[in-house]
Amino acid sequence: MKAKTLTSLLLIQTFCLMSCNKFVSLVTPINRTQTYQVTGGQQAFSPLLYEHFSGLTHVSFKINFNANTIYKSPLANEIPTSSVTQVNKLIGFTDCGSLISGPYHNDAFFGWAYFNQQMRIYPFINGPQYANGFNYGAFDNPLAIITPGKDYRYAVDLVGNSYQFTVQDLTTQKIIGSRLVPRTQCSTPLGGQLLSPFFGGSEAAPQNMSIEITIE
């Protein structure tokens, strides 16, 4: 993620958090479908999410990748083992009451990357206990491999002091990926703000892309 772009995005989100009055309580989760879009050469998908939530042990999203999310990365021949250069942020949330996203903070995302003709899904965590502030496990060991154009449910459950990341194929109703990932710094129910998709890593989107997400 480019530092200048991240700083600008955080300033925009902070300003809106103070002035836009768009917090929505998700203690009773809302249903809302939105198509998020990014322009080629940019990283932030729009619209940005600002919804605040608290007191949850479960969050879930129904997500459909448009076919235009299939891309060829300039780094397509590389498989990083300790960097985040190829993992994009799908959707996620800050946690532990934090309203700031970034390395060494308290974020939980679903990550994604198109590599080796596969749309790969990852658990993606920011946290002070992780090297470089990030953890998603090995790049060649994704949580799930999905098919663009199909609907899947992506869920995060609070299990003890860990996040349970789950991907369900809504066509077959089968769970196709599930993984426990240690939480960052707190032991309270989930709480913070939702975070919209972001392309990168260090790369900008190579083309226009769109992803349909329903907050459940």
Backbone as CSV, one residue per row, in Angstrom:
resi,resn,N_x,N_y,N_z,CA_x,CA_y,CA_z,C_x,C_y,C_z
1,MET,0.852,-1.183,0.000,0.000,0.000,0.000,0.887,1.232,0.000
2,LYS,0.747,2.120,-0.929,1.580,3.294,-1.000,1.287,4.197,0.185
3,ALA,2.382,4.691,0.823,2.215,5.472,2.044,1.406,6.730,1.790
4,LYS,1.662,7.429,0.671,0.940,8.663,0.388,-0.541,8.392,0.178
5,THR,-0.836,7.307,-0.568,-2.238,6.959,-0.821,-2.934,6.564,0.468
6,LEU,-2.256,5.756,1.315,-2.846,5.335,2.577,-3.111,6.530,3.472
7,THR,-2.126,7.480,3.539,-2.310,8.667,4.376,-3.508,9.475,3.918
8,SER,-3.642,9.658,2.595,-4.772,10.423,2.069,-6.089,9.743,2.376
9,LEU,-6.128,8.414,2.235,-7.357,7.666,2.496,-7.748,7.769,3.962
10,LEU,-6.754,7.658,4.866,-7.054,7.739,6.289,-7.524,9.132,6.673
11,LEU,-6.950,10.182,6.040,-7.396,11.545,6.326,-8.834,11.741,5.888
12,ILE,-9.195,11.187,4.701,-10.569,11.290,4.215,-11.516,10.574,5.160
13,GLN,-11.151,9.336,5.574,-12.012,8.581,6.467,-12.139,9.270,7.819
14,THR,-11.018,9.819,8.353,-11.068,10.483,9.653,-11.955,11.706,9.596
15,PHE,-11.822,12.508,8.508,-12.658,13.685,8.369,-14.130,13.323,8.344
16,CYS,-14.463,12.263,7.579,-15.871,11.891,7.472,-16.382,11.302,8.776
17,LEU,-15.515,10.584,9.486,-15.938,10.044,10.771,-16.315,11.156,11.733
18,MET,-15.638,12.330,11.619,-15.919,13.434,12.515,-17.103,14.271,12.049
19,SER,-17.360,14.300,10.714,-18.311,15.281,10.221,-19.480,14.731,9.442
20,CYS,-19.384,13.500,8.906,-20.421,13.026,7.998,-21.598,12.375,8.710
21,ASN,-21.415,12.000,9.977,-22.511,11.444,10.780,-23.144,10.244,10.093
22,LYS,-22.305,9.305,9.654,-22.810,8.141,8.926,-22.636,6.855,9.721
23,PHE,-22.429,6.968,11.017,-22.311,5.752,11.808,-23.648,5.023,11.837
24,VAL,-23.606,3.727,11.697,-24.809,2.902,11.759,-24.536,1.769,12.742
25,SER,-25.374,1.585,13.712,-25.192,0.498,14.655,-25.470,-0.826,13.962
26,LEU,-24.536,-1.772,14.100,-24.733,-3.100,13.532,-24.945,-4.137,14.628
27,VAL,-25.367,-3.689,15.809,-25.723,-4.647,16.848,-26.830,-5.545,16.317
28,THR,-27.787,-4.961,15.599,-28.708,-5.715,14.758,-28.229,-5.522,13.324
29,PRO,-27.550,-6.508,12.726,-26.923,-6.300,11.419,-27.925,-5.840,10.359
30,ILE,-27.452,-4.973,9.470,-28.289,-4.471,8.394,-28.028,-5.275,7.129
31,ASN,-28.998,-5.291,6.239,-28.808,-5.888,4.921,-28.675,-4.755,3.919
32,ARG,-27.594,-4.753,3.191,-27.400,-3.720,2.186,-26.463,-4.240,1.115
33,THR,-26.837,-4.059,-0.135,-26.018,-4.490,-1.261,-25.448,-3.266,-1.961
34,GLN,-24.166,-3.302,-2.248,-23.484,-2.188,-2.886,-22.426,-2.730,-3.839
35,THR,-22.299,-2.131,-5.015,-21.214,-2.458,-5.926,-20.072,-1.483,-5.689
36,TYR,-18.916,-2.024,-5.352,-17.727,-1.216,-5.089,-16.846,-1.238,-6.337
37,GLN,-16.330,-0.076,-6.711,-15.598,0.054,-7.963,-14.275,0.766,-7.741
38,VAL,-13.261,0.345,-8.511,-11.985,1.040,-8.519,-11.604,1.297,-9.967
39,THR,-11.014,2.449,-10.226,-10.561,2.820,-11.562,-9.134,2.350,-11.759
40,GLY,-8.816,1.873,-12.965,-7.456,1.455,-13.257,-6.469,2.554,-12.905
41,GLY,-5.382,2.180,-12.244,-4.384,3.148,-11.812,-4.610,3.665,-10.412
42,GLN,-5.762,3.321,-9.794,-6.079,3.746,-8.437,-6.047,2.525,-7.506
43,GLN,-6.210,2.766,-6.207,-6.214,1.674,-5.236,-7.501,1.601,-4.425
44,ALA,-8.066,2.729,-4.054,-9.246,2.737,-3.188,-10.511,2.496,-4.000
45,PHE,-11.309,1.507,-3.576,-12.632,1.299,-4.154,-13.588,2.327,-3.567
46,SER,-14.583,2.682,-4.359,-15.619,3.584,-3.862,-16.985,2.917,-4.046
47,PRO,-17.976,3.277,-3.206,-17.865,4.275,-2.139,-17.120,3.728,-0.926
48,LEU,-16.626,4.651,-0.089,-15.981,4.249,1.149,-17.032,3.912,2.189
49,LEU,-16.680,2.991,3.074,-17.577,2.601,4.164,-17.194,3.345,5.436
50,TYR,-18.205,3.794,6.181,-17.939,4.472,7.450,-18.778,3.897,8.592
51,GLU,-19.472,2.811,8.365,-20.409,2.318,9.367,-19.689,1.779,10.613
52,HIS,-20.113,2.255,11.746,-19.571,1.831,13.026,-20.432,0.700,13.581
53,PHE,-19.798,-0.234,14.282,-20.576,-1.305,14.901,-19.920,-1.699,16.213
54,SER,-20.676,-2.383,17.049,-20.130,-2.836,18.323,-20.957,-4.001,18.839
55,GLY,-20.363,-4.751,19.753,-21.091,-5.786,20.469,-21.387,-7.044,19.684
56,LEU,-20.639,-7.323,18.600,-20.922,-8.500,17.778,-19.906,-9.607,18.026
57,THR,-20.314,-10.835,17.764,-19.392,-11.975,17.725,-19.349,-12.593,16.325
58,HIS,-20.102,-12.018,15.378,-20.191,-12.562,14.020,-20.475,-11.430,13.048
59,VAL,-19.740,-11.392,11.944,-20.061,-10.512,10.824,-19.965,-11.338,9.547
60,SER,-20.823,-11.063,8.578,-20.768,-11.833,7.337,-21.177,-10.968,6.158
61,PHE,-20.674,-11.362,4.986,-20.886,-10.626,3.760,-21.132,-11.623,2.624
62,LYS,-22.083,-11.317,1.760,-22.255,-12.084,0.524,-21.551,-11.301,-0.572
63,ILE,-20.638,-11.970,-1.287,-19.764,-11.252,-2.222,-19.737,-11.969,-3.563
64,ASN,-19.797,-11.165,-4.623,-19.680,-11.669,-5.988,-18.645,-10.827,-6.725
65,PHE,-17.547,-11.460,-7.139,-16.524,-10.785,-7.929,-16.985,-10.670,-9.380
66,ASN,-16.931,-9.477,-9.939,-17.178,-9.314,-11.368,-16.026,-9.950,-12.144
67,ALA,-16.306,-10.359,-13.388,-15.254,-10.958,-14.213,-14.090,-9.993,-14.452
68,ASN,-14.336,-8.677,-14.311,-13.249,-7.722,-14.543,-12.225,-7.694,-13.407
69,THR,-12.449,-8.496,-12.353,-11.448,-8.590,-11.285,-10.359,-9.607,-11.614
70,ILE,-10.501,-10.306,-12.730,-9.429,-11.190,-13.197,-8.372,-10.306,-13.853
71,TYR,-7.163,-10.339,-13.352,-6.145,-9.408,-13.819,-4.794,-10.109,-13.881
72,LYS,-3.893,-9.502,-14.609,-2.514,-9.990,-14.660,-1.652,-8.996,-13.904
73,SER,-1.077,-9.455,-12.811,-0.253,-8.592,-11.976,1.133,-8.437,-12.582
74,PRO,1.722,-7.225,-12.492,3.132,-7.081,-12.882,4.049,-7.976,-12.062
75,LEU,3.564,-8.426,-10.892,4.344,-9.293,-10.021,3.896,-10.746,-10.120
76,ALA,3.226,-11.098,-11.239,2.559,-12.402,-11.337,3.520,-13.578,-11.253
77,ASN,4.800,-13.358,-11.531,5.746,-14.465,-11.463,6.436,-14.564,-10.106
78,GLU,6.010,-13.730,-9.165,6.612,-13.747,-7.845,5.621,-14.330,-6.836
79,ILE,6.121,-15.081,-5.871,5.299,-15.562,-4.765,5.942,-15.059,-3.475
80,PRO,5.480,-13.936,-2.938,6.104,-13.419,-1.723,5.808,-14.319,-0.532
81,THR,6.748,-14.400,0.367,6.555,-15.214,1.565,6.413,-14.364,2.817
82,SER,6.829,-13.109,2.785,6.764,-12.284,3.991,6.391,-10.845,3.670
83,SER,5.700,-10.624,2.552,5.288,-9.277,2.196,3.819,-9.306,1.812
84,VAL,3.240,-8.129,1.585,1.827,-8.044,1.239,1.658,-7.422,-0.142
85,THR,2.680,-7.569,-0.997,2.667,-6.867,-2.269,1.559,-7.337,-3.196
86,GLN,1.030,-8.545,-2.997,0.030,-9.048,-3.930,-1.328,-9.312,-3.299
87,VAL,-1.480,-9.038,-2.016,-2.756,-9.326,-1.371,-3.589,-8.052,-1.299
88,ASN,-4.733,-8.064,-1.997,-5.665,-6.945,-1.969,-6.628,-7.121,-0.800
89,LYS,-7.196,-6.023,-0.331,-8.152,-6.081,0.767,-9.559,-6.135,0.186
90,LEU,-10.308,-7.168,0.573,-11.651,-7.360,0.027,-12.673,-6.564,0.824
91,ILE,-12.910,-6.924,2.036,-13.730,-6.148,2.960,-13.326,-6.577,4.363
92,GLY,-13.463,-5.668,5.306,-13.053,-6.007,6.651,-13.532,-4.985,7.653
93,PHE,-12.863,-4.962,8.806,-13.285,-4.055,9.865,-12.121,-3.783,10.808
94,THR,-12.137,-2.600,11.399,-11.263,-2.362,12.532,-11.875,-3.054,13.734
95,ASP,-11.070,-3.302,14.747,-11.565,-4.018,15.916,-11.039,-3.357,17.183
96,CYS,-11.497,-3.852,18.307,-11.093,-3.364,19.625,-11.438,-1.892,19.807
97,GLY,-12.502,-1.440,19.140,-12.955,-0.066,19.259,-12.174,0.923,18.428
98,SER,-11.190,0.448,17.657,-10.348,1.342,16.873,-11.101,1.874,15.654
99,LEU,-10.879,3.162,15.337,-11.446,3.760,14.134,-10.354,4.110,13.131
100,ILE,-9.151,3.608,13.353,-8.022,3.877,12.466,-7.516,2.554,11.922
101,SER,-7.293,2.505,10.618,-6.807,1.298,9.955,-5.359,1.479,9.546
102,GLY,-4.580,0.425,9.630,-3.209,0.496,9.152,-2.330,-0.515,9.852
103,PRO,-1.046,-0.618,9.450,-0.125,-1.556,10.082,-0.074,-1.344,11.593
104,TYR,-0.008,-2.440,12.326,0.100,-2.437,13.782,-1.165,-1.934,14.474
105,HIS,-2.251,-1.835,13.729,-3.527,-1.507,14.348,-4.343,-2.798,14.502
106,ASN,-5.651,-2.681,14.541,-6.510,-3.825,14.849,-7.505,-4.045,13.715
107,ASP,-7.038,-4.595,12.615,-7.897,-4.816,11.457,-8.012,-6.296,11.157
108,ALA,-9.174,-6.698,10.672,-9.375,-8.047,10.157,-10.046,-7.916,8.795
109,PHE,-9.407,-8.415,7.774,-9.902,-8.345,6.404,-10.005,-9.745,5.803
110,PHE,-10.856,-9.885,4.805,-10.656,-10.923,3.810,-9.763,-10.310,2.736
111,GLY,-8.683,-11.015,2.399,-7.809,-10.567,1.330,-8.039,-11.399,0.077
112,TRP,-7.582,-10.890,-1.059,-7.748,-11.627,-2.305,-6.618,-11.277,-3.269
113,ALA,-6.322,-12.227,-4.147,-5.336,-12.018,-5.202,-5.641,-12.981,-6.337
114,TYR,-5.470,-12.523,-7.571,-5.615,-13.417,-8.721,-4.220,-13.834,-9.145
115,PHE,-3.944,-15.123,-8.979,-2.605,-15.639,-9.235,-2.709,-17.048,-9.793
116,ASN,-1.889,-17.336,-10.800,-1.834,-18.676,-11.389,-3.227,-19.128,-11.836
117,GLN,-3.988,-18.195,-12.430,-5.342,-18.447,-12.933,-6.300,-18.890,-11.836
118,GLN,-6.072,-18.384,-10.643,-6.941,-18.690,-9.499,-7.273,-17.400,-8.753
119,MET,-8.549,-17.261,-8.357,-8.936,-16.182,-7.465,-8.789,-16.715,-6.047
120,ARG,-7.777,-16.247,-5.343,-7.421,-16.769,-4.038,-7.912,-15.834,-2.934
121,ILE,-8.461,-16.416,-1.889,-8.978,-15.671,-0.749,-8.103,-15.979,0.469
122,TYR,-7.815,-14.937,1.245,-6.936,-15.064,2.409,-7.562,-14.402,3.636
123,PRO,-7.233,-14.890,4.847,-7.446,-14.070,6.033,-6.315,-13.051,6.084
124,PHE,-6.632,-11.825,6.386,-5.614,-10.768,6.379,-5.776,-9.953,7.654
125,ILE,-4.732,-9.936,8.493,-4.808,-9.318,9.809,-3.713,-8.279,9.956
126,ASN,-4.074,-7.087,10.448,-3.091,-6.142,10.956,-2.988,-6.362,12.455
127,GLY,-1.775,-6.345,12.982,-1.644,-6.505,14.415,-0.225,-6.306,14.873
128,PRO,-0.027,-5.756,16.052,1.334,-5.449,16.518,2.185,-6.674,16.755
129,GLN,1.576,-7.852,16.897,2.380,-9.047,17.168,2.912,-9.682,15.895
130,TYR,2.505,-9.172,14.715,2.921,-9.775,13.464,4.112,-9.039,12.857
131,ALA,4.990,-9.783,12.219,6.112,-9.171,11.520,5.590,-8.221,10.453
132,ASN,6.146,-7.026,10.391,5.727,-5.988,9.446,4.295,-5.516,9.679
133,GLY,3.685,-5.961,10.787,2.333,-5.498,11.083,1.236,-6.294,10.427
134,PHE,1.570,-7.256,9.534,0.568,-7.970,8.762,0.731,-9.477,8.912
135,ASN,-0.350,-10.200,8.736,-0.288,-11.654,8.673,-1.406,-12.176,7.784
136,TYR,-1.065,-13.010,6.829,-2.097,-13.726,6.076,-1.702,-15.169,5.834
137,GLY,-0.584,-15.595,6.413,-0.112,-16.944,6.165,0.636,-17.014,4.846
138,ALA,0.948,-18.191,4.407,1.705,-18.364,3.171,0.857,-17.993,1.958
139,PHE,1.471,-17.284,1.019,0.748,-16.850,-0.170,0.219,-18.039,-0.968
140,ASP,0.974,-19.137,-0.940,0.550,-20.320,-1.703,-0.352,-21.245,-0.897
141,ASN,-0.887,-20.744,0.232,-1.820,-21.536,1.043,-3.059,-20.689,1.340
142,PRO,-3.874,-20.427,0.315,-5.040,-19.565,0.529,-6.104,-20.231,1.393
143,LEU,-6.954,-19.402,1.957,-8.102,-19.897,2.720,-9.067,-20.631,1.800
144,ALA,-9.295,-20.079,0.602,-10.220,-20.679,-0.360,-9.852,-20.192,-1.759
145,ILE,-10.284,-20.951,-2.751,-10.184,-20.548,-4.157,-11.603,-20.469,-4.698
146,ILE,-11.971,-19.294,-5.210,-13.359,-19.084,-5.629,-13.437,-18.791,-7.133
147,THR,-14.641,-18.819,-7.666,-14.892,-18.567,-9.080,-15.583,-17.218,-9.242
148,PRO,-14.968,-16.258,-9.941,-15.649,-14.984,-10.187,-16.994,-15.202,-10.873
149,GLY,-17.988,-14.414,-10.472,-19.329,-14.548,-11.036,-20.251,-15.400,-10.186
150,LYS,-19.705,-16.108,-9.178,-20.525,-16.910,-8.273,-20.638,-16.218,-6.918
151,ASP,-21.725,-16.497,-6.215,-21.941,-15.921,-4.895,-21.327,-16.801,-3.812
152,TYR,-20.648,-16.144,-2.884,-20.078,-16.819,-1.724,-20.390,-15.974,-0.488
153,ARG,-20.444,-16.647,0.651,-20.587,-15.939,1.919,-19.238,-15.958,2.642
154,TYR,-18.824,-14.794,3.089,-17.565,-14.627,3.805,-17.905,-14.207,5.227
155,ALA,-17.519,-14.995,6.216,-17.911,-14.729,7.594,-16.687,-14.710,8.501
156,VAL,-16.769,-13.850,9.514,-15.771,-13.826,10.587,-16.518,-14.006,11.901
157,ASP,-16.130,-15.020,12.662,-16.714,-15.272,13.972,-15.642,-15.124,15.037
158,LEU,-16.038,-14.587,16.171,-15.139,-14.486,17.304,-15.197,-15.799,18.075
159,VAL,-14.085,-16.518,18.109,-13.999,-17.818,18.796,-12.864,-17.725,19.803
160,GLY,-13.226,-17.607,21.088,-12.200,-17.416,22.102,-11.430,-16.144,21.826
161,ASN,-10.112,-16.271,21.692,-9.266,-15.122,21.386,-8.770,-15.184,19.946
162,SER,-9.615,-15.750,19.065,-9.242,-15.887,17.659,-10.400,-15.474,16.763
163,TYR,-10.065,-15.178,15.518,-11.062,-14.989,14.471,-11.212,-16.301,13.702
164,GLN,-12.446,-16.705,13.450,-12.713,-17.846,12.582,-13.149,-17.285,11.234
165,PHE,-12.267,-17.385,10.224,-12.584,-16.949,8.866,-13.211,-18.119,8.120
166,THR,-14.359,-17.886,7.462,-15.066,-18.952,6.759,-15.551,-18.446,5.404
167,VAL,-15.421,-19.296,4.391,-15.978,-19.012,3.061,-16.935,-20.136,2.694
168,GLN,-18.156,-19.777,2.319,-19.188,-20.759,1.963,-19.625,-20.546,0.517
169,ASP,-19.640,-21.608,-0.259,-20.171,-21.581,-1.629,-21.692,-21.592,-1.532
170,LEU,-22.347,-20.523,-1.968,-23.797,-20.438,-1.822,-24.552,-21.246,-2.864
171,THR,-23.860,-21.742,-3.889,-24.496,-22.628,-4.859,-24.668,-24.026,-4.273
172,THR,-23.631,-24.517,-3.615,-23.663,-25.862,-3.044,-23.959,-25.855,-1.540
173,GLN,-23.879,-24.658,-0.921,-24.048,-24.492,0.529,-22.908,-25.133,1.320
174,LYS,-21.813,-25.479,0.656,-20.692,-26.110,1.340,-19.674,-25.070,1.810
175,ILE,-19.073,-25.320,2.976,-17.956,-24.524,3.452,-16.709,-24.950,2.674
176,ILE,-16.092,-24.024,1.964,-14.925,-24.384,1.149,-13.620,-23.899,1.764
177,GLY,-13.711,-23.169,2.866,-12.505,-22.735,3.552,-12.831,-22.258,4.945
178,SER,-12.009,-22.633,5.934,-12.217,-22.194,7.303,-10.870,-22.190,8.009
179,ARG,-10.587,-21.094,8.750,-9.291,-21.005,9.403,-9.381,-20.113,10.633
180,LEU,-8.734,-20.556,11.720,-8.617,-19.746,12.931,-7.348,-18.910,12.856
181,VAL,-7.487,-17.617,13.178,-6.349,-16.701,13.172,-6.344,-15.938,14.492
182,PRO,-5.218,-15.876,15.205,-5.190,-15.162,16.488,-5.629,-13.711,16.343
183,ARG,-6.404,-13.248,17.312,-6.845,-11.860,17.361,-5.670,-10.971,17.773
184,THR,-5.891,-9.643,17.722,-4.786,-8.739,17.967,-4.616,-8.387,19.441
185,GLN,-5.423,-7.467,20.000,-5.082,-6.910,21.305,-6.188,-6.916,22.353
186,CYS,-7.390,-7.339,22.026,-8.464,-7.192,23.003,-9.246,-8.497,23.127
187,SER,-10.084,-8.560,24.161,-10.910,-9.741,24.392,-12.386,-9.376,24.491
188,THR,-12.745,-8.184,24.020,-14.126,-7.716,24.032,-14.842,-8.185,22.767
189,PRO,-16.179,-8.054,22.681,-16.874,-8.351,21.425,-16.349,-7.476,20.288
190,LEU,-16.603,-7.912,19.067,-16.132,-7.177,17.897,-16.697,-5.762,17.905
191,GLY,-15.851,-4.801,17.537,-16.324,-3.429,17.495,-15.328,-2.510,16.823
192,GLY,-15.821,-1.607,15.987,-14.971,-0.664,15.273,-15.752,-0.079,14.118
193,GLN,-15.162,-0.105,12.923,-15.882,0.342,11.742,-15.583,-0.571,10.568
194,LEU,-16.555,-0.711,9.669,-16.354,-1.503,8.470,-15.391,-0.793,7.527
195,LEU,-14.647,-1.576,6.755,-13.659,-1.039,5.826,-13.941,-1.581,4.429
196,SER,-14.001,-0.681,3.461,-14.315,-1.077,2.090,-13.072,-1.601,1.370
197,PRO,-13.253,-2.223,0.189,-12.136,-2.857,-0.513,-11.032,-1.869,-0.900
198,PHE,-9.838,-2.415,-1.057,-8.658,-1.626,-1.426,-7.749,-2.514,-2.257
199,PHE,-7.292,-2.031,-3.404,-6.396,-2.819,-4.257,-4.954,-2.569,-3.817
200,GLY,-4.241,-3.635,-3.506,-2.879,-3.513,-3.006,-2.820,-3.936,-1.560
201,GLY,-1.618,-4.125,-0.971,-0.326,-4.094,-1.585,0.202,-2.780,-2.150
202,SER,1.303,-3.026,-2.856,2.072,-1.938,-3.434,1.607,-1.566,-4.827
203,GLU,0.734,-2.351,-5.424,0.290,-2.098,-6.787,-1.003,-1.298,-6.828
204,ALA,-1.184,-0.581,-7.926,-2.478,0.015,-8.238,-3.262,-0.965,-9.103
205,ALA,-4.575,-0.790,-9.140,-5.411,-1.660,-9.969,-4.999,-1.513,-11.433
206,PRO,-4.771,-2.613,-12.145,-4.346,-2.522,-13.546,-5.479,-2.193,-14.501
207,GLN,-6.732,-2.204,-13.997,-7.898,-1.958,-14.855,-9.075,-1.587,-13.960
208,ASN,-10.161,-1.148,-14.571,-11.386,-0.905,-13.811,-11.919,-2.227,-13.271
209,MET,-12.335,-2.226,-12.017,-12.839,-3.444,-11.378,-14.077,-3.126,-10.559
210,SER,-14.925,-4.150,-10.363,-16.105,-3.969,-9.520,-16.414,-5.261,-8.767
211,ILE,-16.871,-5.095,-7.527,-17.211,-6.216,-6.650,-18.530,-5.888,-5.963
212,GLU,-19.496,-6.804,-6.032,-20.777,-6.608,-5.364,-20.738,-7.254,-3.984
213,ILE,-21.053,-6.461,-2.961,-20.985,-6.929,-1.585,-22.309,-6.622,-0.879
214,THR,-22.862,-7.634,-0.232,-24.027,-7.448,0.621,-23.597,-7.610,2.062
215,ILE,-23.779,-6.561,2.859,-23.525,-6.642,4.289,-24.708,-7.325,4.926
216,GLU,-24.470,-8.438,5.601,-25.570,-9.218,6.165,-25.781,-8.909,7.635
